[in-house]
Amino acid sequence: MQKAQLSDAGELSLGLSAVLSAAAWIVFAFFTLLLFLSGVFIGMPLTFVFDRGSRRCLHTIARLWGRGLIFFCPLWSIRTEGLENLTPGRHYVVTANHQSLLDILVVLSGLPVHFKFMAKKELFGIPVMGWHMALAGYIPINRGNKDSAREAVASARNWVSRGVSVLFFPEGTRSPDGEIKAFKGGAFRVAVQEKTPILPCIIEGTGDALPKHSWIIRKKSAFRLYIGKPISVPEGEESAVSDALRESVHQEMTARLASIRSSARLSGGPS
């Protein structure tokens, strides 16, 4: 890649950004079609025969999708830290900050845990990808609709009660500036009700690569996923414990994100 096309900060020139973005979305569409058709026509029959309860096979295909898209994009790389904090066979309520559409790729790629996640209801209507999401047991939510939000949280609690982790983006939407915004309470209520540890995960780098309200890849990016230590749910009144957890997890994740960015600046690398 020529130096004139890539700045010292990793920013792409406008022309190169447009060309690479178009190529990336074409690869995205092809890879999505290939893998998720496999899920619908191969993974689903296997799931109904061998694993109807958790639908792990379909999630494995989704993980391959996330890992493949990052691997095949020459502008992206990922580094995962904190794998030692995971206990094999344990399930969690996973909380992650939300910067970009790319966040789910990072978590699917870097978190070796079988989990379900919430996604906009509209995504489930996309041919092939939406079919796979529904068959895998991922959870649709109509944001802005309180009844839909309650149903989504109830579905999440049902999965957790069956020993399956659920990923929440507790900010509820993507942060426009990359800073962690206030958390909503659904994830923490589920954790308290099911006495399930919270697993804080911090994502960095995706917001610079593909900001909110943009479909253009802006820069070469090294994504980071930090998996924190699980946080046990203390005893106490449900509402009070849920609120306390929401505040403490927010503080911990905000501090960890600041630490990640500080270490990146000191090392001279991308955040």
C-alpha positions in Angstrom: 0.0 0.0 0.0 1.4 3.4 -0.9 2.3 5.9 1.8 0.3 8.5 0.0 -2.8 6.4 0.5 -2.4 5.7 4.2 -1.5 8.4 6.8 0.7 7.9 9.8 -2.5 7.5 11.9 -3.7 4.7 9.6 -6.3 6.8 7.9 -7.2 5.8 4.4 -7.4 8.2 1.5 -11.0 8.9 0.5 -10.7 7.0 -2.8 -9.0 4.0 -1.3 -11.5 4.0 1.5 -14.4 3.9 -0.9 -12.9 1.1 -3.0 -11.9 -1.1 -0.1 -15.2 -0.5 1.6 -17.0 -1.7 -1.5 -14.8 -4.8 -1.7 -15.2 -5.5 2.0 -19.0 -5.5 1.8 -18.9 -7.7 -1.3 -16.7 -10.2 0.6 -19.1 -9.8 3.6 -22.1 -10.7 1.5 -20.4 -13.7 -0.1 -19.0 -15.1 3.1 -22.3 -14.5 4.9 -24.2 -16.3 2.1 -21.8 -19.2 2.1 -21.6 -19.9 5.8 -25.2 -19.1 6.8 -26.6 -21.2 4.0 -24.5 -24.0 5.5 -26.0 -23.3 8.8 -29.6 -23.3 7.5 -29.2 -26.5 5.4 -26.5 -28.5 7.2 -26.2 -27.1 10.7 -29.9 -27.0 11.5 -30.6 -30.7 10.7 -27.6 -31.6 12.9 -28.8 -29.3 15.6 -32.3 -30.9 15.6 -30.8 -34.4 15.8 -28.0 -33.8 18.3 -28.3 -30.4 20.0 -31.8 -29.1 19.9 -31.5 -27.5 23.3 -28.6 -25.0 23.0 -28.1 -24.9 19.2 -24.3 -24.8 19.7 -23.5 -25.9 16.1 -25.2 -22.9 14.6 -23.3 -20.6 17.0 -20.1 -22.3 15.9 -20.9 -21.4 12.3 -21.5 -17.8 13.4 -18.1 -17.8 15.1 -16.4 -19.0 11.9 -18.2 -16.2 10.1 -16.9 -13.6 12.5 -13.3 -14.9 12.5 -13.3 -15.4 8.8 -14.4 -11.8 8.0 -11.7 -10.4 10.2 -9.0 -12.8 8.9 -9.7 -12.1 5.3 -9.9 -8.3 5.6 -6.3 -7.0 5.1 -7.1 -3.9 7.1 -8.2 -5.7 10.3 -6.5 -7.7 13.0 -7.7 -8.8 16.5 -5.9 -9.4 19.8 -7.8 -11.1 22.6 -6.6 -10.7 26.3 -8.0 -12.3 29.4 -8.8 -15.8 28.2 -7.4 -17.1 31.5 -10.4 -15.5 33.2 -12.8 -18.0 31.6 -13.8 -21.2 33.3 -14.5 -24.0 30.9 -18.2 -25.1 30.9 -19.3 -22.0 32.9 -22.0 -19.7 31.5 -22.2 -15.9 32.0 -24.1 -12.8 31.5 -21.6 -11.1 29.1 -21.5 -7.3 29.0 -19.6 -5.4 26.2 -19.3 -1.8 25.2 -20.7 -0.9 21.8 -18.8 1.3 19.3 -19.6 -0.1 15.9 -21.4 -2.7 13.7 -18.1 -4.6 13.8 -18.4 -5.3 17.6 -20.3 -8.5 17.1 -17.6 -9.8 14.7 -15.0 -9.1 17.4 -16.9 -10.9 20.2 -17.8 -13.8 18.0 -14.1 -14.1 16.9 -12.5 -13.6 20.2 -14.8 -15.0 22.9 -14.7 -18.8 23.0 -18.0 -19.1 24.8 -21.3 -20.4 23.5 -23.6 -17.4 23.8 -26.8 -15.8 22.4 -27.1 -12.1 21.7 -29.7 -9.5 21.0 -30.0 -7.8 17.6 -32.3 -5.4 15.9 -35.5 -7.1 14.8 -34.9 -5.9 11.2 -31.8 -8.0 10.9 -33.9 -11.2 11.3 -35.7 -10.3 8.1 -32.6 -10.4 5.9 -32.6 -13.5 3.8 -30.2 -16.2 4.8 -28.4 -14.2 7.6 -31.7 -13.5 9.4 -32.8 -17.1 9.0 -29.6 -18.3 10.6 -29.9 -15.8 13.4 -33.4 -17.0 14.2 -32.5 -20.7 14.0 -29.5 -20.1 16.2 -31.7 -18.7 18.9 -30.4 -15.2 18.8 -32.8 -12.7 20.3 -34.7 -10.0 18.2 -35.5 -6.7 19.8 -37.4 -3.7 18.5 -35.6 -0.8 20.1 -37.8 1.9 21.4 -40.6 -0.6 22.0 -40.9 -1.4 25.8 -42.9 -4.6 25.2 -40.3 -5.9 22.8 -37.5 -5.0 25.2 -39.3 -6.9 28.0 -39.7 -9.9 25.8 -36.1 -9.8 24.8 -34.9 -9.7 28.4 -37.3 -12.6 29.2 -35.8 -14.6 26.3 -32.3 -13.8 27.6 -33.2 -15.0 31.0 -34.6 -18.2 29.6 -31.3 -19.0 27.9 -29.3 -18.2 31.0 -31.6 -20.4 33.1 -30.7 -23.3 30.7 -27.0 -22.8 31.1 -26.3 -20.7 28.0 -24.4 -17.4 28.1 -26.1 -14.3 26.8 -24.2 -11.2 25.4 -25.6 -7.8 26.2 -24.5 -4.4 24.9 -25.9 -2.6 28.0 -25.5 0.9 26.5 -28.4 -0.1 24.2 -26.9 1.5 21.1 -23.6 2.4 19.6 -21.6 5.1 21.1 -20.9 7.9 18.6 -17.6 8.9 20.2 -16.3 5.6 21.5 -16.8 6.5 25.2 -18.9 4.1 27.3 -22.4 5.6 27.9 -24.8 4.9 30.7 -26.0 1.3 31.1 -29.5 0.0 30.9 -30.6 -2.5 33.5 -31.7 -5.6 31.7 -28.4 -7.5 31.8 -28.0 -6.9 35.5 -31.5 -8.0 36.3 -31.0 -11.2 34.5 -27.7 -11.8 36.3 -29.3 -11.2 39.7 -32.4 -13.2 39.0 -30.4 -16.2 37.7 -27.5 -15.8 40.1 -25.1 -15.9 37.2 -21.7 -14.1 37.1 -21.3 -11.1 34.9 -18.4 -11.3 32.4 -17.3 -7.8 31.4 -15.7 -7.5 27.9 -14.1 -4.4 26.6 -13.9 -3.7 22.8 -11.5 -1.1 21.3 -10.7 -0.1 17.8 -14.0 -0.9 16.0 -15.4 2.7 16.3 -12.4 4.1 14.5 -12.7 1.5 11.7 -16.4 1.8 11.1 -18.1 4.6 13.1 -21.8 4.9 13.9 -23.9 6.0 11.0 -21.2 5.1 8.5 -20.7 2.2 6.0 -17.2 3.4 5.0 -14.1 1.7 6.5 -12.1 4.7 7.7 -8.7 3.2 8.7 -6.5 0.2 9.2 -7.4 -1.1 12.7 -6.1 -3.5 15.3 -9.1 -4.6 17.3 -8.7 -5.5 20.9 -11.0 -7.6 23.1 -10.3 -7.7 26.8 -12.1 -10.3 28.8 -12.4 -9.3 32.4 -12.7 -11.4 35.5 -16.2 -12.7 36.2 -18.2 -10.7 38.8 -20.3 -12.7 41.2 -23.8 -11.6 42.1 -24.0 -10.8 45.8 -27.0 -11.5 48.0 -29.5 -8.8 48.6 -32.7 -7.2 47.4 -33.0 -7.7 43.6 -33.4 -4.1 42.6 -30.7 -2.7 44.9 -28.2 -5.4 43.8 -29.0 -4.9 40.2 -28.4 -1.2 40.4 -25.2 -1.6 42.3 -23.9 -4.1 39.8 -24.8 -1.8 36.9 -22.8 1.0 38.4 -19.8 -1.1 39.5 -19.5 -2.9 36.1 -19.8 0.4 34.3 -17.0 1.9 36.4 -14.8 -1.2 35.8 -15.3 -1.3 32.1 -14.7 2.5 31.7 -11.5 2.2 33.7 -10.3 -0.7 31.7 -11.0 1.0 28.4 -9.0 4.0 29.6 -6.2 1.7 30.5 -6.2 0.1 27.1 -6.1 3.4 25.3 -3.3 4.7 27.6 -1.1 1.7 27.0 -1.7 2.0 23.2 -0.6 5.6 23.3 2.5 4.8 25.3 3.5 2.0 22.9 2.8 4.2 19.9 0.4 1.7 18.4 -3.2 2.0 17.4 -5.8 2.1 20.2 
